[in-house]
């Protein structure tokens, strides 16, 4: 028998090392009894900072023969389907970010850039900016034996339009002529389309007229339609009609249905109904009768503008053509008539709609109910509601809100309360419009018991009581002459524990408007944590009561709490400071206001302008600023006169300020009594300025303590 074969490998030779895992070195033991001891690594030498290596220049050979583009090119180039040479050019343009010697040196490495390659680069994404695309396109055209193709010009036009360069887009026909390419209708289509998409209807019109005259291109109907639509969308209806009557007819083109509809829509927007009817008659003769969609579009345009007389005329034309009107057409007419208050005509159309067995939408019922309620015909509205429920429709909350408000206006609060309970039974959540009419009715008649019961009912429903009371006070104070009643209602609710900062602000603002500042201040004193709106309102109340000191304290509290006063609060406080002669504080407040608010009062901006004019020490410059204010219709407030005093006292003398006041007095812009009062304020301001200068001089020479010592001796003697 032969010996059995073995699968073991022969031992390796002594002089040869085989790098197999079987013959490798023994791995270090992992047993804790046989730990592996390693010597510590030698210390590393201190790292030497190398200077930053300069960016390597682009190698065309390595770029073209690399399997993938460089990292920067990969991040900048959005399209992976570009050719290698196109990626090289784009990488160079985007790397240097501007046209110059470096870009030209990279382009010089190429023998020739073909027109398809230019088109490919111009169509790349993201688009090149105009600062790179324009010089590259011109450079490509200057190559030897090179002529741009039509595709290059089209891509160039799209790129310029995308980078918002409409002026350069208009110059493309001239550029084509310079390169020996006459523009065709395709290029005109591209230019008009780009201008129309960007909303530049007048540029599209100018482009069409220019290419038509200079290059002899006869546009087809679809191009005219595109220009018509761009002009109508931009509101240039007269230009569209002139183009239709002149160039369109001179070219002998035949209108399409879309041509008439574009022009009719434009004329409908400007209310020229008779001209719309003429175009519709021409459309019937030359093309076809307008269909339902065309008529509905015209009715919608006029109804949105409130021109229901024009809608009725279009409606008669629909009936003449025998168009069967659908639900959308009826809904547009009925809702439009209800908005303008012609509810009787809307009711007639609604009955006609029912006779024609057209599907009635719930919005039509809602529009009719709101229309009748707005006219005070609440009974008609309730009848439509019954009819609506009888047909199986379910009224929404807006319909119930309208009826509840109408019933409260005609003093039928019992029915309004029944509707309120129906709202709750149907699972609808009452809103502000649901509860406010009932609360206003009870508060106006002084029925506080019913008012409180309704508030408790709102609380039982889980609704925010404070929010409903806030909306109640807003709607209750809209009619005016209810300020005292609102305060009484608020006192009653405050005892029940219902009060908020928002309600305080509403009451304070309403009392300020009717000169009830003392009551507003008493309400402010009751508040524990006023907000910025409260402080802004109460500052005006204190200034109205000539208590500027307290107004300034409120302003300081706002600054401590990092609140920003309103523009009206700033104006009121500045005027108050000017009246008591605190001109420096008023000027500082003006500067702080304009540095804090995004749009401060216009008189503050003119005050700083006057201060700059005072630096010239010429009263004529200040009078020019005042004349500009008067010409623009702005009144000369207190801060304006104080700015004149402050500016001339600081940069010149008080004589120049008196000259300005004298000129205003001679022209009748300043009354004699005001002239005398401003003279007194100017004298007081001069005294304060002089005293401030003397005090600063004493401080400088160290004589302030001696002056105080002598003053005390004088007082003791």
C-alpha positions in Angstrom: 0.0 0.0 0.0 1.0 3.5 -0.7 1.6 5.7 2.4 -1.3 8.1 3.1 -1.0 11.6 1.8 -0.4 14.3 4.3 -1.8 17.8 4.1 0.9 19.5 6.2 3.2 22.0 4.4 7.0 21.4 4.5 9.1 23.5 6.9 10.4 26.7 5.6 14.0 27.0 4.7 16.4 28.7 7.1 17.6 31.4 4.8 14.1 32.5 3.6 11.3 34.2 5.5 7.8 33.7 4.2 5.4 36.4 5.1 2.4 34.2 5.8 0.3 34.4 8.9 1.2 30.8 9.7 4.9 31.5 9.8 4.6 35.0 11.4 5.9 36.0 14.8 4.0 34.9 17.8 1.4 37.4 19.0 2.0 39.0 22.4 0.3 37.1 25.2 -2.8 38.5 26.7 -2.6 36.6 30.0 -2.1 38.9 33.1 0.5 36.4 34.3 2.7 37.1 31.2 2.5 40.8 30.7 4.3 42.3 27.7 6.9 44.8 28.7 7.7 47.5 26.1 10.3 50.1 26.4 9.1 53.7 26.4 9.2 55.4 23.0 12.0 57.9 22.5 11.0 61.5 22.8 9.9 63.1 19.5 11.9 66.0 18.2 10.2 69.4 18.4 8.0 70.0 15.4 9.2 72.6 13.0 6.6 74.9 11.5 6.8 74.8 7.8 5.9 77.8 5.7 2.6 77.4 3.8 3.2 75.9 0.4 2.0 78.0 -2.5 -0.9 76.8 -4.5 0.3 74.6 -7.3 -0.4 75.9 -10.8 -2.9 74.0 -12.9 -1.3 71.4 -15.1 -3.4 70.9 -18.2 -2.0 67.4 -18.8 -2.7 66.2 -15.3 -6.1 67.8 -15.3 -7.2 66.2 -18.6 -5.7 62.8 -17.7 -7.0 62.6 -14.1 -9.8 60.1 -13.4 -11.6 62.7 -11.3 -11.6 66.5 -11.1 -9.6 68.3 -8.4 -11.4 68.8 -5.0 -12.0 72.4 -5.6 -13.4 71.8 -9.1 -15.5 69.0 -7.6 -17.0 71.5 -5.1 -17.5 74.3 -7.7 -18.7 72.4 -10.7 -22.3 71.4 -10.4 -22.6 69.4 -13.5 -20.6 66.1 -13.7 -21.5 65.6 -17.4 -19.1 68.4 -18.6 -16.2 67.5 -20.9 -12.7 67.6 -19.3 -11.7 70.8 -21.2 -14.9 72.6 -20.1 -14.2 71.5 -16.5 -10.7 72.9 -16.8 -11.9 76.3 -18.1 -14.6 76.5 -15.4 -12.1 75.6 -12.7 -9.8 78.4 -13.8 -12.6 80.9 -14.0 -14.0 80.1 -10.6 -10.6 79.7 -9.0 -9.4 83.2 -9.9 -13.0 84.7 -9.5 -12.1 87.6 -11.9 -11.0 88.0 -15.5 -7.3 88.8 -15.7 -3.8 87.7 -16.7 -4.1 84.5 -14.7 -7.2 83.3 -16.5 -5.7 84.2 -19.9 -2.5 82.3 -19.1 -4.6 79.2 -18.4 -6.7 79.7 -21.5 -3.4 80.1 -23.5 -2.6 76.4 -22.8 -5.5 75.4 -25.0 -5.0 75.5 -28.7 -8.6 76.4 -29.6 -12.0 76.7 -27.9 -14.7 75.5 -30.2 -18.2 77.1 -30.3 -19.9 73.9 -28.8 -17.4 74.2 -25.9 -18.4 77.8 -25.4 -22.0 76.8 -25.3 -21.3 74.0 -22.8 -19.5 76.4 -20.5 -22.2 79.0 -20.6 -24.8 76.4 -19.8 -22.9 75.1 -16.8 -24.4 75.2 -13.3 -24.1 77.1 -11.1 -24.1 80.0 -13.6 -21.1 82.1 -14.1 -21.4 85.8 -13.0 -21.5 88.5 -15.6 -18.1 89.6 -14.7 -16.7 86.3 -16.0 -19.2 85.3 -18.7 -19.1 88.5 -20.7 -15.3 88.7 -21.1 -15.1 85.0 -21.8 -17.7 85.2 -24.5 -15.9 88.2 -26.1 -12.5 86.5 -25.8 -13.9 83.4 -27.5 -15.2 85.5 -30.4 -11.7 87.0 -30.9 -10.1 83.7 -31.6 -8.7 83.1 -35.1 -11.2 81.6 -37.6 -13.9 81.5 -34.9 -17.6 82.3 -35.2 -20.2 81.9 -32.6 -23.1 79.6 -33.3 -26.7 80.4 -32.7 -26.7 78.0 -29.7 -23.9 80.0 -28.2 -25.9 83.3 -28.4 -28.9 81.6 -27.0 -27.0 80.2 -24.0 -25.3 83.6 -23.6 -28.8 85.3 -23.5 -30.1 82.8 -20.9 -27.0 83.3 -18.7 -27.3 87.1 -18.8 -31.0 86.9 -18.0 -30.4 84.5 -15.1 -27.7 86.9 -13.7 -30.1 89.8 -14.0 -28.4 91.7 -16.8 -31.4 92.9 -19.0 -29.3 95.7 -20.6 -26.8 93.2 -21.9 -29.5 90.9 -23.1 -30.9 93.7 -25.3 -27.5 94.1 -26.9 -27.3 90.5 -28.2 -28.8 91.3 -31.6 -26.1 93.9 -32.3 -23.5 91.5 -31.1 -24.8 88.9 -33.5 -24.7 91.3 -36.3 -21.0 92.1 -35.5 -20.2 88.4 -35.7 -21.9 88.0 -39.1 -25.0 86.3 -37.7 -28.4 87.9 -38.4 -30.9 87.3 -35.7 -33.8 85.0 -36.5 -37.2 84.5 -35.1 -35.8 81.9 -32.7 -33.5 84.5 -31.1 -36.4 87.0 -30.9 -38.4 84.3 -29.2 -35.6 83.7 -26.7 -35.3 87.4 -25.9 -39.0 88.0 -25.6 -39.4 84.9 -23.4 -36.7 85.9 -21.0 -38.1 89.4 -20.6 -41.6 88.1 -20.2 -40.6 85.6 -17.5 -38.8 88.4 -15.6 -41.8 90.7 -15.7 -40.2 93.2 -18.0 -43.0 93.7 -20.5 -41.8 97.0 -21.8 -38.4 95.6 -22.6 -40.0 92.7 -24.5 -42.1 95.2 -26.5 -39.0 97.3 -27.3 -37.1 94.1 -28.4 -40.0 93.0 -30.7 -40.3 96.4 -32.3 -36.6 96.8 -32.8 -35.9 93.4 -34.4 -39.0 93.9 -36.5 -37.8 97.2 -37.9 -34.0 96.8 -38.0 -33.7 93.2 -38.9 -36.9 92.7 -40.9 -38.1 89.8 -38.7 -41.9 89.2 -39.0 -43.0 87.8 -35.7 -45.7 85.2 -35.6 -48.9 85.2 -33.5 -47.4 83.3 -30.6 -44.7 85.9 -30.1 -47.3 88.7 -30.1 -49.3 86.8 -27.6 -46.3 86.5 -25.3 -45.7 90.2 -25.5 -49.4 90.9 -24.9 -49.4 88.8 -21.8 -46.2 90.4 -20.4 -47.6 93.9 -20.9 -50.9 93.0 -19.4 -49.3 91.4 -16.3 -47.2 94.5 -15.9 -50.2 96.8 -16.0 -49.3 98.3 -19.4 -52.7 97.7 -21.1 -52.6 100.8 -23.3 -49.2 99.6 -24.8 -50.7 96.2 -25.5 -53.7 97.7 -27.3 -51.4 100.0 -29.4 -49.3 97.0 -30.3 -52.4 95.1 -31.4 -53.8 97.9 -33.4 -50.6 98.9 -35.1 -47.9 96.3 -35.6 -50.2 93.3 -35.3 -52.5 94.6 -38.0 -49.6 95.8 -40.2 -48.2 92.3 -40.3 -51.6 91.0 -41.5 -51.8 88.3 -38.8 -54.9 86.5 -37.8 -55.9 86.5 -34.1 -56.2 83.4 -32.1 -58.6 82.8 -29.3 -55.9 83.3 -26.7 -55.0 86.7 -28.3 -58.5 88.0 -27.6 -58.6 86.6 -24.1 -55.3 88.2 -23.1 -56.5 91.6 -24.3 -59.9 91.2 -22.7 -58.4 90.3 -19.4 -56.2 93.4 -19.5 -59.1 95.7 -20.4 -61.2 94.1 -17.7 -58.5 95.0 -15.1 -58.7 98.7 -16.0 -62.5 98.7 -16.2 -62.9 99.3 -20.0 -66.0 97.1 -20.4 -67.2 98.5 -23.7 -63.9 97.7 -25.3 -64.1 94.2 -23.9 -67.5 93.7 -25.5 -66.1 94.9 -28.9 -63.3 92.4 -28.7 -65.7 89.7 -27.8 -67.8 90.5 -30.9 -64.6 90.4 -33.1 -63.7 87.1 -31.5 -67.1 85.6 -32.4 -66.8 86.8 -36.0 -63.1 85.9 -36.7 -62.4 82.9 -34.5 -65.1 81.4 -32.4 -67.5 82.1 -29.6 -66.0 82.5 -26.1 -66.5 79.4 -24.0 -67.5 79.1 -20.4 -63.9 79.2 -19.1 -63.2 82.4 -21.0 -66.3 84.1 -19.6 -65.7 82.9 -16.1 -62.1 84.3 -16.2 -63.4 87.7 -17.2 -66.1 87.7 -14.5 -63.5 86.7 -11.9 -61.2 89.5 -12.9 -63.9 92.1 -12.7 -65.4 90.7 -9.5 -62.1 90.9 -7.7 -61.9 94.6 -8.6 -65.5 95.2 -7.4 -66.7 96.1 -10.9 -70.0 94.2 -10.7 -71.7 96.4 -13.4 -69.1 95.1 -15.9 -69.7 91.6 -14.6 -73.5 91.9 -15.3 -72.7 93.0 -18.8 -70.5 90.0 -19.4 -73.2 87.9 -17.8 -75.7 89.1 -20.4 -73.2 88.2 -23.2 -72.9 84.7 -21.8 -76.7 84.3 -22.0 -76.7 85.6 -25.6 -74.1 83.0 -26.6 -76.1 80.3 -24.9 -73.4 79.3 -22.6 -74.5 77.0 -19.8 -73.2 78.5 -16.6 -71.7 76.2 -14.0 -71.5 76.5 -10.2 -68.3 78.5 -10.2 -69.7 81.2 -12.4 -72.8 81.6 -10.2 -70.7 81.6 -7.0 -68.4 84.3 -8.4 -71.4 86.5 -9.3 -73.4 86.0 -6.1 -70.4 86.5 -3.8 -69.3 89.6 -5.7 -72.8 91.1 -5.6 -73.0 90.5 -1.8 -69.7 92.2 -1.3 -70.8 95.4 -3.0 -74.2 95.3 -1.2 -76.5 94.3 -4.1 -78.1 91.4 -2.2 -81.4 91.6 -4.0 -79.7 90.8 -7.4 -77.7 88.1 -5.6 -80.9 86.6 -4.3 -82.4 86.6 -7.8 -79.3 84.8 -9.2 -79.5 82.3 -6.3 -83.1 81.5 -7.2 -82.2 81.1 -10.8 -79.4 78.8 -9.8 -81.9 76.6 -7.9 -84.2 76.6 -10.9 -81.4 75.5 -13.2 -80.6 72.7 -10.7 -77.0 73.8 -10.5 -75.0 72.5 -7.5 -75.1 75.0 -4.7 -72.0 75.3 -2.5 -72.0 76.2 1.2 -69.9 79.3 0.5 -72.8 80.7 -1.6 -75.1 80.4 1.4 -72.5 82.0 3.7 -72.1 84.9 1.3 -75.8 85.5 1.0 -76.2 85.4 4.8 -73.4 87.9 5.4 -74.7 90.1 2.7 -78.2 90.3 4.2 -76.9 90.8 7.7 -74.6 93.7 6.6 -77.7 95.3 5.1 -79.7 94.9 8.3 -82.0 92.2 6.8 -81.3 89.6 9.5 -84.7 87.9 8.9 -83.7 87.1 5.3 -80.4 85.7 6.6 -82.2 83.4 9.0 -84.5 82.3 6.2 -81.5 81.3 4.1 -80.0 79.5 7.1 -83.2 77.4 7.4 -83.1 76.7 3.7 -79.5 75.7 4.0 -80.1 73.3 6.9 -83.2 71.9 5.0 -81.0 71.0 2.1 -78.6 69.0 4.3 -75.8 71.5 4.7 -74.2 72.2 8.0 -73.5 75.9 8.8 -70.0 76.7 9.8 -68.9 79.0 12.6 -68.5 82.1 10.3 -72.2 81.9 9.4 -73.3 81.7 13.0 -71.0 84.6 14.0 -72.5 86.8 11.3 -76.0 86.0 12.4 -75.3 86.5 16.1 -73.7 89.9 15.4 -76.6 90.9 13.2 -79.2 89.9 15.9 -77.4 91.8 18.6 -77.3 94.9 16.3 -81.1 94.8 15.9 -81.6 94.1 19.7 -82.8 90.5 19.3 -80.4 89.1 21.9 -82.7 86.1 22.8 -82.4 84.6 19.3 -78.7 85.4 19.4 -78.3 83.4 22.7 -80.2 80.5 21.1 -77.8 80.5 18.2 -74.9 80.6 20.7 -76.3 77.4 22.3 -76.7 75.8 18.9 -73.0 76.5 18.2 -72.1 74.7 21.4 -74.4 71.7 20.7 -73.0 71.2 17.2 -69.5 70.9 18.7 -68.2 74.2 17.3 -65.8 76.2 19.4 -67.0 79.8 19.9 -64.5 82.4 18.9 -64.1 86.1 19.5 -66.6 87.0 16.9 -69.1 84.7 18.6 -68.9 86.1 22.1 -68.0 89.8 21.5 -71.4 90.9 20.1 -73.2 89.4 23.1 -70.8 91.0 25.6 -71.0 94.3 23.9 -74.8 94.2 24.0 -74.9 93.5 27.7 -72.2 96.1 28.5 -73.9 98.8 26.5 -77.2 98.3 28.2 -75.6 97.9 31.6 -76.8 94.4 32.2 -73.9 93.3 34.2 -75.5 90.2 35.6 -76.0 88.7 32.2 -72.5 89.9 31.3 -70.9 88.0 34.2 -73.0 84.9 33.5 -71.7 84.9 29.9 -68.2 85.2 31.2 -68.7 82.3 33.5 -70.2 80.3 30.5 -67.0 81.0 28.5 -64.9 79.7 31.4 -67.0 76.6 31.6 -66.4 75.9 27.9 -62.7 75.9 28.6 -62.0 79.1 26.5 -59.5 81.7 27.5 -61.5 84.3 29.4 -58.8 87.0 29.3 -58.4 86.8 25.6 -62.2 87.1 25.0 -62.4 90.0 27.4 -59.5 91.7 25.6 -61.3 91.4 22.2 -64.5 92.6 23.9 -62.9 95.8 25.0 -61.4 96.4 21.6 -64.7 96.0 19.8 -66.6 97.9 22.6 -64.4 100.9 22.3 -64.5 101.1 18.5 -67.7 103.2 18.3 -66.4 105.7 20.8 -68.0 107.5 23.7 -68.0 104.3 25.7 -64.8 104.9 27.7 -66.5 105.5 31.1 -68.7 102.4 30.6 -65.7 100.3 29.7 -63.9 101.5 32.9 -67.0 100.4 35.0 -67.1 97.0 33.3 -63.4 96.6 33.9 -63.8 97.5 37.6 -66.5 94.8 37.8 -64.3 92.2 36.1 -61.3 93.2 38.2 -63.3 92.3 41.4 -64.0 88.9 39.8 -60.3 88.4 39.3 -60.2 89.0 35.5 -57.6 91.6 34.5 -54.5 91.7 32.4 -51.9 94.1 31.2 -53.4 94.1 27.7 -56.8 95.3 29.0 -55.1 98.1 30.9 -53.3 99.2 27.8 -56.5 99.3 25.8 -58.2 101.4 28.4 -55.3 103.8 28.9 -55.0 104.3 25.2 -58.7 105.0 24.8 -58.7 107.4 27.7 -55.7 109.3 26.3 -57.5 109.8 23.0 -60.5 111.5 24.8 -58.3 113.6 27.1 -59.0 111.4 30.1 -55.4 111.4 31.2 -56.1 111.6 34.9 -58.2 108.5 34.9 -55.5 106.8 32.7 -52.8 107.7 35.2 -54.9 106.3 38.1 -55.2 103.0 36.2 -51.5 103.0 35.6 -50.9 103.4 39.4 -52.9 100.3 40.0 -50.7 98.1 37.8 -48.1 95.9 39.3 -46.0 95.0 36.2 -46.5 97.4 33.3 -44.9 96.4 30.0 -43.3 98.6 27.3 -46.6 99.5 25.7 -48.0 100.7 29.0 -45.0 102.9 29.7 -45.1 104.3 26.1 -48.8 105.2 26.6 -48.4 106.7 30.1 -45.4 108.9 29.1 -47.8 110.6 26.7 -50.4 111.0 29.5 -47.9 112.6 31.9 -46.7 115.0 29.2 -50.3 115.9 28.5 -50.7 116.7 32.2 -47.5 118.8 32.0 -45.8 116.4 34.4 -42.6 116.0 32.4 -40.6 114.9 35.5 -42.8 111.9 36.0 -42.6 111.1 32.3 -38.8 111.1 32.5 -38.9 108.8 35.5 -41.1 106.4 33.5 -38.6 106.6 30.6 -35.7 105.8 33.0 -37.6 102.8 34.3 -38.0 101.6 30.7 -34.3 101.9 30.2 -33.6 99.9 33.4 -35.9 97.1 32.1 -34.4 97.3 28.6 -37.7 98.3 27.1 -37.8 100.4 23.8 -40.3 103.3 23.8 -42.6 103.8 20.8 -42.0 106.6 18.3 -45.0 108.5 19.7 -43.7 108.3 23.2 -40.3 109.7 22.0 -42.1 112.5 20.2 -44.3 113.4 23.2 -41.4 113.3 25.7 -39.1 115.4 23.5 -41.9 118.0 23.0 -42.4 118.1 26.8 -38.7 118.7 27.4 -38.6 121.4 24.8 -41.5 123.2 26.5 -39.8 123.4 29.9 -36.5 124.5 28.3 -34.5 121.3 28.7 -33.0 121.6 25.2 -29.9 119.5 25.8 -31.9 116.6 27.2 -34.2 116.8 24.3 -31.4 116.8 21.7 -29.8 113.8 23.4 -33.1 111.9 23.4 -33.5 112.6 19.7 -30.1 111.1 19.0 -30.8 108.1 21.1 -34.2 107.6 19.4 -32.8 107.6 15.9 -30.1 105.2 17.0 -32.6 102.8 18.5 -35.7 102.8 16.3 -35.5 101.6 12.7 -37.8 104.5 11.6 -37.9 107.4 13.9 -40.1 110.5 13.6 -39.3 112.7 10.5 -39.0 115.8 12.7 -36.1 114.2 14.6 -34.2 113.6 11.3 -34.7 117.2 10.3 -33.6 118.3 13.8 -30.2 116.6 13.2 -30.1 118.1 9.7 -30.6 121.6 11.2 -27.8 120.9 13.7 -25.4 120.1 10.8 -26.6 123.2 9.0 -25.8 125.3 12.1 -22.1 124.2 11.9 -21.8 126.5 8.8 -22.8 129.5 11.0 -25.1 130.7 8.2 -28.8 131.2 9.0 -29.6 130.9 5.3 -28.7 127.2 5.3 -31.1 126.6 8.2 -33.8 128.5 6.4 -33.3 126.2 3.4 -34.0 123.2 5.5 -37.1 124.8 7.0 -38.3 125.7 3.5 -37.9 122.0 2.5 -40.0 120.9 5.5 -42.8 123.4 4.7 -42.8 122.4 1.1 -43.1 118.7 1.9 -46.0 119.5 4.3 -44.2 118.8 7.6 -45.1 121.0 10.6 -42.4 122.9 12.5 -42.5 121.2 15.9 -40.9 122.3 19.2 -37.8 120.2 18.6 -37.1 122.1 15.4 -36.9 125.5 17.1 -34.9 124.0 20.0 -32.5 122.5 17.5 -32.0 126.0 16.0 -31.2 127.4 19.5 -28.9 124.5 20.4 -27.0 124.5 17.2 -26.3 128.2 16.9 -25.5 128.6 20.6 -23.0 125.7 20.3 -21.4 126.5 16.9 -22.0 130.3 16.5 -24.0 132.7 18.6 -27.6 133.4 19.6 -27.8 136.2 17.1 -28.0 133.8 14.2 -30.9 131.9 15.9 -32.7 135.3 16.4 -32.3 136.0 12.7 -33.9 132.7 11.8 -36.8 133.4 14.1 -37.2 136.9 12.7 -37.4 135.6 9.1 -40.1 133.0 10.1 -42.0 135.8 11.9 -41.9 138.0 8.8 -43.2 135.3 6.6 -46.0 134.4 9.0 -44.7 130.9 9.8 -44.2 132.0 13.4 -46.8 133.8 15.5 -45.8 136.8 17.7 -46.7 135.0 20.9 -44.6 132.0 19.9 -41.8 134.4 18.9 -41.7 135.9 22.4 -41.8 132.5 24.1 -39.0 131.2 22.0 -37.0 134.3 22.8 -37.4 133.6 26.5 -36.4 129.9 26.1 -33.3 131.1 24.1 -32.3 133.4 26.9 -32.8 130.7 29.5 -30.7 128.3 27.4 -27.9 130.9 27.1 -27.9 131.2 30.9 -27.6 127.5 31.3 -24.8 127.3 28.7 -22.9 130.1 30.4 -23.3 128.6 33.9 -22.1 125.2 32.5 -19.0 126.9 31.0 -18.3 128.7 34.3 -18.7 125.6 36.3 -16.4 123.6 34.0 -13.8 126.4 34.3 -13.9 126.4 38.1 -13.4 122.6 38.0 -10.5 123.0 35.7 -8.7 125.5 38.0 -9.7 123.8 41.2 -11.8 126.7 42.5 -15.1 124.9 42.9 -14.5 124.2 46.7 -13.6 127.8 47.4 -16.8 129.0 45.6 -18.9 126.6 47.8 -17.1 127.8 51.0 -17.8 131.4 50.2 -21.4 130.6 49.4 -21.8 128.9 52.8 -20.2 131.9 54.6 -22.6 134.2 52.8 -25.5 132.1 53.8 -24.3 132.0 57.5 -23.8 135.8 57.6 
